[in-house]
Amino acid sequence: MGAFDPDCQRCPRLAANLAKVRERHPDYHAAPVAGFGPNDARLLIVGLAPGMHGANRSGRPFTGDASGKLLFEILFATGFANRPGSSGCDDGLVLQGCRITNAVKCLPPGNRPLAAEISNCREYLDAEINALWRPGVRKPRALMALGRIAHEAIVSVIQPAAALRFGHGAQHRLADRLWLLDSYHPSRQNVNTGRLTRQMLCDVFEMARQTLDGSEPPA
């Protein structure tokens, strides 16, 4: 169920937008962007959608833009990546124990996907979560939402009737040995305004590390 489709065109608005981008930037990936990282990872990081000159250009989540610059620096600092930078799919970056994906796999106009587009992509996210966790797993697993939309997309898959509020640093127990951790998105706007600092993001990843090493996040 929900295997990633690199040729998906379920969302007419997104498909039309990508066609225009390919005309202007024929060297860009400009297509649905698959998740990145080991399939058996115990931490799944979920962002919003590919950025115009980041994942939409490179074909790899958070690769080549300002959001990714901070994210990969923190992943390296907390032991989830083998190097602190990401420039392209052939840069030698390897994720260690984590996987990165987006709630929406295609570039949305203005970085704002519609509710129907998020819904259309839900089964892909469902498949990625199922690869991470299933009832009876022996070791803790964690999902990390980068931003409110990612948080809501995850909750819609695991606990659609739950009223779990997004908040930076929030911890939600979704099921036995499955946790959801929230962070503000490492967007240029959030970083430049001070809404999200390097230390704040690092703290959430340290929380994820402790979650995976134990039975639950630190209080």
C-alpha positions as CSV (number, residue, x, y, z in Angstrom):
1,M,0.0,0.0,0.0
2,G,1.2,3.5,-0.8
3,A,4.5,2.7,-2.5
4,F,6.1,5.9,-3.7
5,D,5.2,6.8,-7.3
6,P,7.9,8.9,-9.0
7,D,5.4,9.7,-11.7
8,C,2.5,10.6,-9.5
9,Q,0.1,13.2,-10.9
10,R,-2.8,12.9,-8.4
11,C,-2.8,16.6,-7.8
12,P,-3.5,18.6,-11.0
13,R,-2.4,21.9,-9.5
14,L,1.0,20.4,-8.4
15,A,1.5,18.6,-11.7
16,A,0.9,21.8,-13.7
17,N,3.2,23.7,-11.4
18,L,6.0,21.2,-11.9
19,A,5.5,21.3,-15.7
20,K,6.1,25.0,-15.6
21,V,9.2,24.6,-13.4
22,R,10.6,22.1,-15.9
23,E,10.2,24.6,-18.7
24,R,12.1,27.3,-16.8
25,H,14.6,25.0,-15.1
26,P,15.2,22.0,-17.4
27,D,18.1,20.9,-15.1
28,Y,15.9,20.7,-12.0
29,H,14.5,17.4,-10.7
30,A,11.0,19.0,-10.8
31,A,9.1,15.8,-10.0
32,P,7.8,14.0,-6.9
33,V,10.7,13.7,-4.3
34,A,11.1,10.4,-2.6
35,G,12.2,10.0,1.0
36,F,15.9,9.7,1.8
37,G,17.6,7.5,4.3
38,P,17.6,3.8,5.4
39,N,14.2,2.1,5.2
40,D,14.7,0.5,8.6
41,A,15.5,3.8,10.3
42,R,13.9,4.2,13.8
43,L,13.5,8.0,13.4
44,L,11.4,9.4,10.6
45,I,11.7,13.2,10.1
46,V,8.7,14.7,8.2
47,G,8.9,18.1,6.6
48,L,6.3,20.1,4.6
49,A,7.1,19.8,0.9
50,P,10.1,20.2,-1.4
51,G,11.5,23.7,-1.7
52,M,11.8,25.3,-5.1
53,H,15.6,25.5,-5.1
54,G,16.2,22.8,-2.6
55,A,14.6,19.3,-2.9
56,N,12.8,20.3,-6.1
57,R,16.1,21.1,-7.7
58,S,18.2,18.3,-6.3
59,G,15.7,15.5,-6.0
60,R,16.5,14.8,-2.3
61,P,14.6,16.2,0.8
62,F,16.1,19.4,2.3
63,T,19.1,19.2,0.0
64,G,20.5,22.4,-1.4
65,D,18.6,25.1,0.5
66,A,18.8,27.1,3.7
67,S,16.5,24.8,5.6
68,G,18.6,21.8,4.8
69,K,21.8,23.6,5.7
70,L,20.8,23.9,9.4
71,L,19.0,20.6,9.5
72,F,22.0,18.6,8.2
73,E,24.4,20.5,10.5
74,I,22.2,19.4,13.5
75,L,21.8,15.8,12.2
76,F,25.6,15.6,12.1
77,A,26.1,17.1,15.5
78,T,23.6,14.6,17.0
79,G,25.0,11.5,15.3
80,F,22.3,11.1,12.7
81,A,24.4,11.9,9.6
82,N,28.0,11.3,8.6
83,R,28.7,14.9,7.4
84,P,27.4,18.4,8.3
85,G,26.5,19.6,4.8
86,S,24.4,18.6,1.8
87,S,24.8,20.0,-1.7
88,G,23.5,17.3,-4.0
89,C,22.5,13.7,-4.3
90,D,26.1,12.6,-5.0
91,D,27.7,14.5,-2.1
92,G,28.4,11.4,0.0
93,L,25.9,12.3,2.7
94,V,24.7,9.2,4.6
95,L,21.9,9.3,7.2
96,Q,22.5,7.1,10.2
97,G,19.4,5.7,11.9
98,C,17.0,8.3,10.5
99,R,15.1,8.9,7.3
100,I,13.7,12.2,5.9
101,T,10.6,12.7,3.9
102,N,7.9,15.3,3.3
103,A,4.1,15.3,4.0
104,V,3.7,16.5,0.4
105,K,6.1,15.0,-2.2
106,C,5.7,17.7,-4.9
107,L,6.6,21.4,-4.9
108,P,3.5,23.5,-4.1
109,P,3.0,27.0,-5.4
110,G,4.1,29.5,-2.8
111,N,5.1,26.6,-0.5
112,R,1.5,26.2,0.5
113,P,-0.1,22.8,-0.3
114,L,-3.9,22.6,-0.3
115,A,-5.7,20.2,2.2
116,A,-6.7,17.9,-0.7
117,E,-3.0,17.7,-1.8
118,I,-1.9,16.7,1.7
119,S,-4.7,14.1,1.7
120,N,-3.6,12.8,-1.7
121,C,-0.1,12.2,-0.3
122,R,-1.2,10.6,2.9
123,E,-0.9,7.0,1.8
124,Y,2.7,7.6,0.9
125,L,3.4,8.9,4.4
126,D,1.4,6.0,5.8
127,A,3.7,3.5,4.0
128,E,6.8,5.2,5.3
129,I,5.4,5.1,8.9
130,N,4.5,1.5,8.5
131,A,8.0,0.7,7.5
132,L,9.2,2.4,10.7
133,W,6.7,1.0,13.2
134,R,4.1,-1.7,13.6
135,P,2.4,-3.1,16.7
136,G,4.7,-5.2,18.8
137,V,8.0,-3.5,17.9
138,R,10.6,-4.2,20.6
139,K,12.6,-0.9,20.4
140,P,11.2,2.6,20.6
141,R,10.5,4.5,17.4
142,A,10.1,8.2,16.8
143,L,8.5,10.5,14.3
144,M,9.6,14.1,14.2
145,A,7.3,16.8,12.7
146,L,9.0,19.8,11.3
147,G,6.1,22.3,11.5
148,R,2.4,22.1,12.2
149,I,1.4,20.7,8.8
150,A,3.8,17.8,9.1
151,H,2.5,17.2,12.6
152,E,-1.1,17.1,11.5
153,A,-0.3,14.8,8.6
154,I,1.4,12.3,10.9
155,V,-1.5,12.5,13.4
156,S,-4.0,11.9,10.5
157,V,-2.2,8.6,9.8
158,I,-1.7,7.3,13.3
159,Q,-4.5,8.8,15.4
160,P,-6.9,10.6,13.0
161,A,-9.4,11.3,15.8
162,A,-6.9,12.6,18.3
163,A,-6.6,16.3,19.2
164,L,-2.8,16.6,19.6
165,R,-1.6,20.2,19.6
166,F,1.5,21.1,17.8
167,G,4.2,22.9,19.8
168,H,7.9,23.2,19.5
169,G,9.5,20.6,21.8
170,A,6.2,18.9,22.4
171,Q,6.1,15.1,23.0
172,H,3.2,12.9,22.1
173,R,2.8,9.2,22.7
174,L,1.0,7.8,19.7
175,A,1.2,4.1,20.4
176,D,3.2,1.6,22.3
177,R,6.9,2.5,21.7
178,L,6.0,5.1,19.1
179,W,6.5,8.8,19.9
180,L,5.9,12.0,18.0
181,L,8.2,14.9,18.6
182,D,7.5,18.4,17.3
183,S,9.8,21.1,16.1
184,Y,9.4,24.4,14.3
185,H,10.4,24.0,10.7
186,P,14.0,25.1,10.0
187,S,12.9,27.6,7.4
188,R,14.8,30.7,6.6
189,Q,12.0,32.8,8.0
190,N,11.9,30.9,11.3
191,V,15.6,31.1,11.7
192,N,16.0,34.7,10.7
193,T,13.3,35.9,13.1
194,G,14.7,33.9,16.0
195,R,11.6,31.8,16.3
196,L,13.9,28.7,15.9
197,T,17.5,28.8,17.0
198,R,20.2,26.2,16.4
199,Q,20.1,25.2,20.0
200,M,16.3,24.8,20.0
201,L,16.5,22.4,17.0
202,C,19.5,20.6,18.5
203,D,17.5,20.1,21.7
204,V,14.7,18.3,19.9
205,F,17.1,16.0,18.1
206,E,18.8,15.2,21.4
207,M,15.3,14.4,22.7
208,A,14.9,12.0,19.8
209,R,18.2,10.4,20.5
210,Q,17.2,9.8,24.1
211,T,13.8,8.5,23.0
212,L,15.5,5.9,20.8
213,D,18.0,4.9,23.4
214,G,15.3,4.5,26.2
215,S,11.6,3.9,26.5
216,E,10.3,7.4,26.4
217,P,11.4,11.0,25.9
218,P,12.9,12.9,28.8
219,A,10.4,14.9,30.9
